[in-house]
Structures are given as structure tokens and as C-alpha cells.
Amino acid sequence: MKQDAEFFGEDRAELVYIAKRLDEAKQLESVLTAAGIDYGVEADNYRGGLIFQSERVGAFFYVLPEAVEATHQVMRKNGFKPREEP
């Protein structure tokens, strides 16, 4: 379920996905909600493009550290590629 920032408290939320399109963000919200996963989402800037790089806005999805693995499994099962730590 979608949660407010207060839900995460002082725990460090983990970035699991950056949706680059609105329909993609809505689809992932539906998937995570149906799976009963608590998540946070916020709009933020990222750099995109190979040749002509530009700053773009995306939907950044976060979960608590203990939910990362379960979230990755649900995402993969539904065709999303989780963000891996660099």
C-alpha cells in the first residue's frame, strides 16, 4: 500500500525503481498494492539519454530495507526490472 513519508520514520528507505512514464508508475503502484507491499513514491529528477543527456522527472519508488527482496520478487514476476545498487 502507498504510504506517506512519515511511515518510513527514521528508517532508511531503499530505492527499488524509477518509473520514467506515468502509466508505468501507475502499473507498478497497482502491482505493489495488490501484493500488499508498503511503499513510498515521490517525483524526483534523474539524468537520462545516451547521446543527448537531459534532466527528466520520474516516479521514485521506495520500500523499507526488510521488504526489498520480496519487492524485487514481485516486480520481476510482473515484468519490472528492479533497480540494483551501483
N, C-alpha and C positions, 0 to 999 in steps of 0.2 A: 504494500500500500504506500502511496505517496505520503511522505512525511515532511513537516516543516524543519527548519534548521535547528530548532530547539530540541527536537527528538534526538539529534546526534550529540547534544551536550558537549562535554569536553573531549569525548572520544574522537579520534581522528577518523573521519570518513574516507573511504577509499574510492578513487575514481575508477569506474568499471567500463564506461562507454562514453563516447562523444557522438551524438546524433547530428548529422550535418544537414538534415532536412526535417521539416515539421512532421511529415507523415511517418518518417522513420522513428521520430521521438514518440509520437502517439502510439505507434505499434509496440514499441518496447515498453511503454507505460502499461499497456494492456497485458502484455506477456508477464511482466513482473507482478502486477496486481493479481492476475489470475493464479500465479504461483504462490501468492501470499508473502512475497518478499517486501520488506520495508526498504524504501529507497528515497533519496532526495534528488531533485533535479533543479538545475539553475542554468540560465543563459550566461554564456561567457564567450570570450574571444579566443580564437585559435588561428594559427597560420596554415594556409592550405595552398595547393597548386604546385606543380612541378617546375614549370618554366617561368610562369608569371605568378610568383607568390603574392598573396594578399592576406589581409586580416579579415576573418569571417566570424560570424556568430553561430554557435551551435548550442545544443542542449547537453549539458554535462550531467551524467548520472553517477550518483554516489551511493554506497552501502556501507554498513559497519564492517570492520575487519573480519569478524567471525562469520559474516554472510557472503564473503567474496567467492569462495569455492562453489557454494550452492547457486549463487547468482550466475557464475560462469557456466555451470552445467545447464541451467535453464536457458540461458542465452544461446549456447551452442545448439541445444535441442531445437530451438526456434529460428535458427539461421542467422544469428548475430555473432559477430566475432568480437569477443571481449577485448578490452584494452589490456595489453600486457605491460608490465613495468619496464621502462627502458633499461 
